[in-house]
Amino acid sequence: MTATSPPSDDERRLAELGYKQELSRSWSGFSNFAISFTIVSILTGGLASYGIGLANGGPITMAWGWPLVSVMVLFVGLAMAELASAYPTSGGLYWWASELGGPIWGWFTGWFNLIGQIAVTAAIDYGAAIFTTAVLNVIGIEIGTDRTAIFLVFAAILVLHAILNAIGPQLSAAINNISAWWHVGGVAIFVLVLGIGAEHHQSIGWVFTETVDNSAVGFGGVAFSFLLGLLHAQYTFTGYDASAHMSEETHDASRMAAKGIINTIIVSAVAGYLLILAVTFAIRDLDKTLDPALNSGYPVIYILENALSPFWSGLLLVIAAIAQLFCGYASVTSASRMLFAFARDGAVPGSALWSKLSARKVPVNAVLFISFFAFVLLIPSMLVPAANAPTAYAAATSVATIGLYIAYGIPILLRQRHGGRFRTGPWQLGSWYRPVGAIALLWIVFISLLFILPMDDRGYPWNDEFTWTAVNYAPLTLVGVVGAIAVWWFASARRWFTGPKRTVAEPPENAPAVESA
């Protein structure tokens, strides 16, 4: 007869928060960092959305925009890390908002987070499809480079990620650990190859001062264009909330989740800047690089093919494509855990289905949910004219960025309201929580307003060449979905949704109570 093992500190803390240990707690602190680092994936967002920044502001957006966004994102990450330490649960943002503000705050935070998670998965895997399609053509598998080929590869990648996620958490941890080192090594190879092997290098003055005025709205000039281009870096810095969503599978979660968030932002900021500068220095002809007829809407591939020999450009494409496949896989993992936790508390139609675990302790149905709706979100890329397919991708990045950052901001706002009443975890900001949180919130408001604007000047009604196919559908998507969620709340959910549901009747003896609003 085997004696029952006493609960670990992680299990006791989870019980205080109201949940029993259902997911497999098999992840180390490095694995927790690795999944966030993999989802941020500078080789994904930094390269696949590079054209957004280059077309809006030009090289100065790369040289100055990346460090600006990195610093501002660090303020957001610091505020989130304190919350992750206090409340280490898979619900993450949604749970924090519910605990600090009540059911209505948790409801809207959860839905913004879920929308953002689906959108970022869609954008990541579509970007991966762009690079994978290029690689397949390079190695002799001629499938074309048009949007139909890219969309079919996108669908295949989503299916692959769903299957791999269903296998189990041990595989997820191993893949993400490998991915973290792949990203670090991949960036080093990119920098070395482009730094030594590129046929031409721009001057430092050119990289840090050359501009592209594509402000679209007819005012603001380069300055406004530069601001629109910040979407490139800001989109890349999404998904680090994965460290919080994997809390229930991480050892010493109240410390490791917070460190995972902060370390992800810092490492990504430094390595990403080296990567972006290496690519920008390798540009041979800016006008040709920005010409859709030559770059098919994705300038990085054009830059690599024109700066390097076929062997080296092909090698870098393979490195980037594999990194992006790692990234999309990790995004499905994180999003499915968030959906599992949200459904566990009855917030999603069919909650019993999405919160069900397989024999391997994986929310397989939640994995399928995320994968399916990520596919649906990019269908517009096949409905608009072929030339506007990159616009649809840019809109998906906007939906992801705005949805996720609003979800990040709500619990930060509520933590500010609680002030000294907030019960901190082992990782805390001390008295710095007030200025850190204030700066984070101001930045979130700024980018949420900025990124609803069209990237294509034909998407503005006052343009003589206005067309609905060039409109940024991010605000339409967000307003439509959030409007439906708001109507659902006031018509029905407010009468039955009470926030997180305890699956542990009583916290462990002598455990301190968790302060609520």
C-alpha positions as CSV (number, residue, x, y, z in Angstrom):
1,M,0.0,0.0,0.0
2,T,1.4,3.4,-1.0
3,A,1.0,6.4,1.2
4,T,-0.5,9.5,-0.4
5,S,2.1,12.2,-1.1
6,P,1.6,15.4,0.8
7,P,0.6,18.3,-1.5
8,S,3.5,20.5,-2.8
9,D,3.7,24.2,-2.2
10,D,2.4,24.7,-5.7
11,E,-0.6,22.5,-5.1
12,R,-1.4,24.2,-1.8
13,R,-1.3,27.6,-3.4
14,L,-3.5,26.4,-6.2
15,A,-5.9,25.1,-3.7
16,E,-6.0,28.5,-2.0
17,L,-7.0,29.9,-5.3
18,G,-9.8,27.4,-5.5
19,Y,-8.6,24.6,-7.8
20,K,-7.3,21.1,-7.5
21,Q,-4.3,20.0,-9.4
22,E,-5.7,18.5,-12.7
23,L,-3.0,19.4,-15.2
24,S,0.3,17.7,-15.1
25,R,2.8,19.8,-13.2
26,S,5.9,18.7,-15.1
27,W,7.4,22.0,-16.4
28,S,10.6,23.6,-15.1
29,G,11.2,27.4,-14.8
30,F,13.2,27.3,-18.1
31,S,10.3,25.5,-19.8
32,N,8.0,28.2,-18.6
33,F,10.3,30.9,-20.0
34,A,10.7,28.9,-23.2
35,I,7.1,28.9,-24.2
36,S,6.7,32.7,-23.8
37,F,10.0,33.2,-25.6
38,T,8.9,30.9,-28.4
39,I,5.5,32.7,-28.8
40,V,7.1,36.1,-28.8
41,S,9.5,34.5,-31.4
42,I,11.6,37.3,-32.8
43,L,12.2,35.0,-35.8
44,T,8.4,35.0,-36.4
45,G,6.9,38.4,-35.6
46,G,10.2,40.2,-36.2
47,L,10.5,38.7,-39.8
48,A,7.0,37.9,-40.9
49,S,5.6,41.4,-40.0
50,Y,8.9,43.2,-41.0
51,G,7.1,44.7,-44.1
52,I,4.6,46.5,-41.9
53,G,7.4,48.5,-40.2
54,L,9.5,49.0,-43.3
55,A,6.5,50.3,-45.3
56,N,5.5,52.7,-42.5
57,G,8.4,54.9,-41.6
58,G,11.1,52.9,-43.3
59,P,14.5,51.9,-41.8
60,I,14.1,54.4,-38.9
61,T,11.1,52.4,-37.7
62,M,13.5,49.4,-37.4
63,A,16.3,51.4,-35.8
64,W,14.3,53.4,-33.3
65,G,10.9,51.8,-33.1
66,W,12.1,48.4,-31.8
67,P,13.9,49.8,-28.7
68,L,11.0,52.2,-28.0
69,V,8.5,49.4,-28.0
70,S,10.8,47.1,-26.0
71,V,11.1,49.6,-23.2
72,M,7.3,50.3,-23.1
73,V,6.5,46.6,-23.2
74,L,8.8,46.0,-20.3
75,F,6.6,48.2,-18.2
76,V,3.6,46.1,-19.1
77,G,5.5,42.9,-18.4
78,L,6.6,44.1,-15.0
79,A,3.1,44.9,-14.0
80,M,1.9,41.5,-15.3
81,A,4.7,39.6,-13.5
82,E,3.6,40.9,-10.1
83,L,0.0,39.6,-10.8
84,A,1.3,36.3,-12.1
85,S,3.3,35.8,-8.9
86,A,0.3,36.6,-6.7
87,Y,-2.1,34.4,-8.7
88,P,-0.4,31.4,-10.4
89,T,-3.3,29.9,-12.2
90,S,-4.0,28.9,-15.9
91,G,-6.8,31.4,-16.0
92,G,-4.1,34.1,-15.9
93,L,-5.5,37.5,-16.9
94,Y,-9.1,36.5,-16.6
95,W,-8.6,35.1,-13.1
96,W,-6.8,38.2,-12.0
97,A,-9.5,40.5,-13.2
98,S,-12.2,38.4,-11.7
99,E,-10.5,38.3,-8.3
100,L,-9.7,42.0,-8.2
101,G,-12.8,43.5,-9.9
102,G,-15.6,40.9,-9.9
103,P,-17.3,38.8,-12.6
104,I,-18.0,41.5,-15.2
105,W,-14.3,42.5,-15.3
106,G,-13.3,38.8,-15.6
107,W,-15.9,38.2,-18.3
108,F,-14.6,40.9,-20.6
109,T,-10.9,40.3,-19.8
110,G,-11.3,36.6,-20.6
111,W,-13.0,37.3,-23.9
112,F,-10.5,39.9,-25.0
113,N,-7.7,37.5,-24.1
114,L,-9.4,34.6,-25.9
115,I,-9.9,36.7,-29.1
116,G,-6.3,37.9,-28.9
117,Q,-5.1,34.3,-28.4
118,I,-7.0,33.1,-31.4
119,A,-5.8,36.0,-33.6
120,V,-2.2,35.7,-32.6
121,T,-2.2,32.0,-33.4
122,A,-3.7,32.8,-36.8
123,A,-1.2,35.5,-37.5
124,I,1.8,33.3,-36.3
125,D,0.8,30.3,-38.4
126,Y,0.0,32.4,-41.4
127,G,3.4,34.0,-41.2
128,A,4.9,30.5,-40.8
129,A,3.1,29.5,-43.9
130,I,4.6,32.4,-45.9
131,F,8.2,31.3,-45.0
132,T,7.4,27.5,-45.2
133,T,6.0,28.0,-48.7
134,A,9.2,29.8,-49.7
135,V,11.3,27.0,-48.3
136,L,9.3,24.3,-50.1
137,N,9.8,26.1,-53.4
138,V,13.6,26.5,-52.7
139,I,14.0,22.8,-52.0
140,G,12.2,21.8,-55.2
141,I,8.7,21.2,-54.0
142,E,7.0,23.6,-56.5
143,I,3.7,24.7,-54.9
144,G,3.8,28.3,-56.0
145,T,4.0,31.4,-53.9
146,D,0.6,32.8,-54.4
147,R,-1.9,33.3,-51.6
148,T,-3.7,30.0,-52.4
149,A,-0.5,28.1,-51.8
150,I,0.2,30.0,-48.6
151,F,-3.4,29.5,-47.3
152,L,-3.2,25.7,-47.9
153,V,0.1,25.5,-46.1
154,F,-1.4,27.6,-43.3
155,A,-4.3,25.1,-42.9
156,A,-1.8,22.2,-42.9
157,I,0.3,23.8,-40.2
158,L,-2.7,24.3,-38.0
159,V,-3.6,20.7,-38.3
160,L,0.0,19.7,-37.5
161,H,0.0,21.9,-34.4
162,A,-3.3,20.5,-33.2
163,I,-2.1,16.9,-33.5
164,L,1.2,17.6,-31.8
165,N,-0.5,19.4,-28.9
166,A,-2.8,16.4,-28.4
167,I,0.1,14.1,-27.6
168,G,0.9,15.5,-24.1
169,P,2.6,18.1,-21.9
170,Q,5.9,16.4,-21.7
171,L,6.3,16.7,-25.5
172,S,5.3,20.4,-25.2
173,A,7.9,21.1,-22.6
174,A,10.6,19.3,-24.7
175,I,9.7,21.1,-27.9
176,N,9.6,24.5,-26.3
177,N,13.0,23.9,-24.6
178,I,14.5,23.0,-28.0
179,S,12.7,26.0,-29.5
180,A,14.3,28.5,-27.1
181,W,17.8,27.4,-28.0
182,W,16.8,27.3,-31.7
183,H,15.7,30.9,-31.5
184,V,18.9,32.0,-29.8
185,G,21.1,30.1,-32.2
186,G,19.0,31.1,-35.2
187,V,19.4,34.8,-34.4
188,A,23.2,34.4,-34.0
189,I,23.4,32.7,-37.5
190,F,21.2,35.3,-39.1
191,V,23.4,38.1,-37.7
192,L,26.7,36.4,-38.7
193,V,25.6,35.4,-42.2
194,L,24.0,38.8,-43.0
195,G,26.9,40.7,-41.3
196,I,29.6,38.8,-43.2
197,G,28.0,37.3,-46.3
198,A,25.6,40.0,-47.5
199,E,26.8,41.4,-50.9
200,H,26.0,45.0,-49.8
201,H,25.6,46.8,-46.5
202,Q,23.9,50.1,-45.9
203,S,25.7,52.8,-43.8
204,I,24.8,53.4,-40.2
205,G,23.6,56.8,-41.1
206,W,21.2,55.4,-43.7
207,V,19.7,52.7,-41.3
208,F,19.1,55.3,-38.5
209,T,17.8,58.2,-40.6
210,E,16.3,56.9,-43.9
211,T,12.5,57.3,-43.9
212,V,9.5,56.2,-45.9
213,D,6.4,58.4,-45.7
214,N,3.3,56.2,-46.0
215,S,1.2,57.9,-43.4
216,A,-1.9,57.2,-45.6
217,V,-4.2,59.8,-43.9
218,G,-2.6,62.7,-45.6
219,F,-1.2,64.4,-42.5
220,G,1.5,63.7,-40.0
221,G,4.1,62.8,-42.6
222,V,6.9,60.5,-41.6
223,A,6.2,60.9,-37.9
224,F,2.7,59.5,-38.2
225,S,3.9,56.8,-40.6
226,F,6.6,55.8,-38.0
227,L,3.9,55.4,-35.4
228,L,1.9,53.1,-37.6
229,G,5.0,51.1,-38.2
230,L,5.3,50.4,-34.5
231,L,2.8,47.6,-35.1
232,H,5.7,45.5,-36.3
233,A,7.5,45.5,-32.9
234,Q,4.3,45.6,-30.8
235,Y,2.8,42.6,-32.5
236,T,6.1,40.7,-32.0
237,F,5.9,41.4,-28.3
238,T,2.6,39.5,-27.7
239,G,2.0,36.1,-26.1
240,Y,4.3,36.4,-23.1
241,D,1.2,35.9,-20.9
242,A,1.8,32.2,-21.8
243,S,4.0,32.0,-18.7
244,A,1.0,32.8,-16.6
245,H,-1.3,30.4,-18.5
246,M,1.2,27.5,-17.9
247,S,1.4,28.2,-14.2
248,E,-0.5,25.1,-13.2
249,E,2.0,23.0,-15.1
250,T,5.1,24.7,-13.7
251,H,7.1,24.0,-10.6
252,D,7.5,27.0,-8.2
253,A,5.0,28.8,-10.4
254,S,4.6,31.9,-8.2
255,R,8.2,32.8,-9.0
256,M,8.9,31.1,-12.3
257,A,5.8,32.5,-14.1
258,A,6.9,36.1,-13.2
259,K,10.5,35.5,-14.2
260,G,9.3,33.9,-17.4
261,I,7.4,37.0,-18.4
262,I,10.3,39.4,-17.6
263,N,13.1,37.3,-19.0
264,T,11.1,36.7,-22.3
265,I,10.8,40.5,-22.8
266,I,14.4,41.3,-22.0
267,V,16.0,38.5,-24.1
268,S,13.6,39.1,-27.0
269,A,14.3,42.9,-26.9
270,V,18.1,42.4,-27.2
271,A,18.2,39.5,-29.6
272,G,15.4,40.9,-31.7
273,Y,17.1,44.2,-32.1
274,L,20.3,42.5,-33.4
275,L,18.2,40.5,-35.9
276,I,16.2,43.5,-37.2
277,L,19.3,45.6,-37.6
278,A,21.1,42.8,-39.5
279,V,18.2,42.5,-41.9
280,T,17.9,46.3,-42.4
281,F,21.7,46.8,-43.0
282,A,21.4,44.1,-45.8
283,I,18.8,46.0,-47.8
284,R,20.2,46.7,-51.3
285,D,17.5,48.9,-52.9
286,L,14.7,50.2,-50.6
287,D,12.3,51.1,-53.4
288,K,12.5,47.6,-54.9
289,T,12.3,46.0,-51.5
290,L,9.0,47.8,-50.9
291,D,7.6,47.1,-54.4
292,P,4.7,44.5,-54.0
293,A,5.3,43.4,-57.5
294,L,8.8,42.2,-56.5
295,N,8.4,41.2,-52.8
296,S,5.0,39.6,-53.0
297,G,4.1,41.6,-49.9
298,Y,6.8,40.0,-47.7
299,P,10.1,42.0,-47.9
300,V,12.3,39.8,-45.7
301,I,12.3,37.0,-48.2
302,Y,13.2,39.4,-51.0
303,I,16.0,40.9,-48.9
304,L,17.5,37.5,-48.2
305,E,17.3,36.3,-51.8
306,N,18.9,39.5,-53.1
307,A,21.6,39.9,-50.4
308,L,22.9,36.4,-50.2
309,S,23.7,33.4,-52.4
310,P,20.9,30.8,-52.9
311,F,22.5,28.5,-50.3
312,W,22.7,31.0,-47.5
313,S,19.4,32.6,-48.2
314,G,17.8,29.2,-48.3
315,L,19.5,28.3,-45.0
316,L,18.2,31.4,-43.3
317,L,14.7,30.8,-44.7
318,V,14.8,27.2,-43.2
319,I,15.9,28.5,-39.8
320,A,13.1,31.1,-39.8
321,A,10.4,28.7,-41.0
322,I,11.3,26.1,-38.3
323,A,11.3,28.8,-35.6
324,Q,7.9,30.0,-36.8
325,L,6.5,26.4,-36.7
326,F,7.8,26.2,-33.1
327,C,6.1,29.5,-32.3
328,G,2.7,28.5,-33.7
329,Y,2.8,25.2,-31.8
330,A,3.5,27.0,-28.5
331,S,0.7,29.5,-29.3
332,V,-1.8,26.8,-29.6
333,T,-0.6,25.3,-26.3
334,S,-1.0,28.5,-24.4
335,A,-4.3,29.5,-26.0
336,S,-5.8,26.1,-25.3
337,R,-4.8,26.4,-21.6
338,M,-6.4,29.8,-21.4
339,L,-9.6,28.4,-23.0
340,F,-9.5,25.4,-20.7
341,A,-9.4,27.7,-17.6
342,F,-12.1,30.0,-18.9
343,A,-14.4,27.1,-19.9
344,R,-13.7,25.4,-16.5
345,D,-15.5,28.4,-15.0
346,G,-18.5,28.1,-17.4
347,A,-17.8,31.2,-19.5
348,V,-17.8,29.7,-22.9
349,P,-20.7,28.0,-24.8
350,G,-20.1,24.2,-24.5
351,S,-17.8,24.7,-21.5
352,A,-17.9,21.1,-20.4
353,L,-16.5,20.1,-23.8
354,W,-13.7,22.7,-23.9
355,S,-12.6,22.0,-20.3
356,K,-12.5,18.3,-20.7
357,L,-9.0,16.7,-20.4
358,S,-7.7,13.7,-22.3
359,A,-6.1,10.7,-20.6
360,R,-2.7,12.5,-21.2
361,K,-4.0,15.6,-19.2
362,V,-4.4,17.7,-22.4
363,P,-7.5,19.8,-23.2
364,V,-7.7,18.4,-26.7
365,N,-11.1,19.9,-27.5
366,A,-9.8,23.3,-26.5
367,V,-6.8,22.7,-28.9
368,L,-9.3,22.0,-31.7
369,F,-11.3,25.1,-30.9
370,I,-8.3,27.4,-31.1
371,S,-7.1,25.8,-34.3
372,F,-10.4,26.0,-36.0
373,F,-11.2,29.6,-35.2
374,A,-7.6,30.6,-36.1
375,F,-8.3,29.2,-39.5
376,V,-11.6,31.1,-39.8
377,L,-10.0,34.4,-38.9
378,L,-7.7,34.3,-42.0
379,I,-10.4,33.3,-44.5
380,P,-10.6,37.0,-45.5
381,S,-7.1,36.7,-47.0
382,M,-8.7,34.5,-49.7
383,L,-11.8,36.7,-50.2
384,V,-10.1,40.1,-50.9
385,P,-8.1,40.7,-54.1
386,A,-4.8,38.9,-54.2
387,A,-2.9,42.2,-53.8
388,N,-4.7,42.8,-50.5
389,A,-3.8,39.5,-48.9
390,P,-1.0,41.1,-46.9
391,T,-3.5,43.7,-45.6
392,A,-5.6,40.9,-44.2
393,Y,-2.6,39.5,-42.5
394,A,-1.8,43.0,-41.0
395,A,-5.4,43.2,-39.8
396,A,-5.0,39.8,-38.0
397,T,-1.9,41.2,-36.3
398,S,-3.9,44.2,-35.2
399,V,-6.7,42.1,-33.8
400,A,-4.1,40.0,-31.9
401,T,-2.2,43.0,-30.5
402,I,-5.3,45.1,-29.5
403,G,-7.2,42.1,-28.0
404,L,-4.2,40.8,-26.0
405,Y,-3.1,44.2,-24.7
406,I,-6.6,45.2,-23.6
407,A,-6.7,41.9,-21.7
408,Y,-3.3,42.8,-20.2
409,G,-4.4,46.2,-19.2
410,I,-7.6,45.5,-17.4
411,P,-6.0,43.5,-14.5
412,I,-3.2,46.1,-14.3
413,L,-5.8,48.8,-13.9
414,L,-7.6,46.8,-11.2
415,R,-4.3,46.2,-9.3
416,Q,-3.8,50.0,-9.3
417,R,-7.3,50.4,-7.8
418,H,-6.5,48.0,-5.0
419,G,-3.3,49.8,-4.0
420,G,-1.9,48.7,-0.7
421,R,-4.8,46.1,-0.2
422,F,-3.3,43.9,-2.9
423,R,-1.7,40.8,-1.5
424,T,1.5,40.3,-3.4
425,G,3.3,37.1,-4.2
426,P,7.0,36.3,-3.8
427,W,7.8,38.5,-6.9
428,Q,6.7,42.0,-6.4
429,L,7.3,45.6,-7.5
430,G,7.0,47.2,-4.0
431,S,6.1,50.9,-4.1
432,W,7.1,51.0,-7.8
433,Y,3.8,49.3,-8.8
434,R,2.1,52.7,-9.1
435,P,4.3,54.4,-11.8
436,V,5.0,51.1,-13.6
437,G,1.3,50.4,-13.9
438,A,0.4,53.9,-14.9
439,I,3.0,53.9,-17.8
440,A,1.9,50.5,-18.9
441,L,-1.8,51.6,-19.1
442,L,-1.0,54.8,-21.0
443,W,0.9,52.8,-23.5
444,I,-1.9,50.2,-23.9
445,V,-4.4,53.0,-24.6
446,F,-2.1,54.6,-27.1
447,I,-1.4,51.5,-29.2
448,S,-5.1,50.3,-29.1
449,L,-6.2,53.5,-30.7
450,L,-3.3,53.6,-33.1
451,F,-3.6,50.1,-34.5
452,I,-7.2,50.3,-35.5
453,L,-6.1,52.6,-38.4
454,P,-5.7,51.2,-41.9
455,M,-2.2,50.5,-43.2
456,D,-3.3,51.0,-46.8
457,D,-4.3,54.6,-47.7
458,R,-7.1,53.1,-49.9
459,G,-8.7,52.0,-46.6
460,Y,-9.6,55.6,-45.7
461,P,-13.1,56.8,-46.8
462,W,-11.8,60.2,-48.0
463,N,-9.4,58.6,-50.4
464,D,-10.6,58.8,-54.0
465,E,-9.4,55.2,-54.5
466,F,-11.2,53.9,-51.3
467,T,-12.1,50.3,-51.3
468,W,-13.6,48.1,-48.6
469,T,-11.0,45.4,-49.3
470,A,-8.3,47.7,-48.1
471,V,-10.0,48.6,-44.8
472,N,-8.4,47.4,-41.6
473,Y,-11.0,44.9,-40.4
474,A,-9.5,44.8,-36.9
475,P,-11.8,47.4,-35.3
476,L,-14.8,45.9,-37.2
477,T,-13.9,42.4,-35.8
478,L,-13.3,43.7,-32.3
479,V,-16.4,45.8,-32.2
480,G,-18.6,43.1,-33.6
481,V,-17.3,40.4,-31.2
482,V,-17.1,42.6,-28.1
483,G,-20.6,44.0,-28.9
484,A,-22.0,40.5,-29.0
485,I,-20.2,39.6,-25.8
486,A,-21.6,42.7,-24.1
487,V,-25.1,42.0,-25.2
488,W,-24.7,38.4,-24.0
489,W,-23.5,39.7,-20.6
490,F,-26.4,42.1,-20.0
491,A,-29.0,39.8,-21.5
492,S,-28.0,36.6,-19.8
493,A,-24.5,36.0,-18.4
494,R,-24.7,38.6,-15.6
495,R,-27.4,36.4,-14.0
496,W,-25.4,33.2,-13.9
497,F,-21.7,33.9,-14.4
498,T,-20.1,34.4,-11.1
499,G,-16.4,34.3,-12.0
500,P,-13.9,31.6,-11.1
501,K,-15.6,28.4,-9.7
502,R,-13.9,26.7,-6.9
503,T,-13.2,23.0,-7.5
504,V,-11.7,22.7,-4.0
505,A,-14.3,23.1,-1.3
506,E,-12.0,24.5,1.3
507,P,-8.5,25.8,1.2
508,P,-5.8,23.9,3.2
509,E,-5.9,24.4,6.9
510,N,-4.2,27.6,8.1
511,A,-3.9,28.9,4.5
512,P,-4.4,32.7,4.3
513,A,-7.5,33.8,2.5
514,V,-7.1,35.4,-1.0
515,E,-8.4,39.0,-0.9
516,S,-11.3,39.7,-3.3
517,A,-12.8,42.9,-4.4
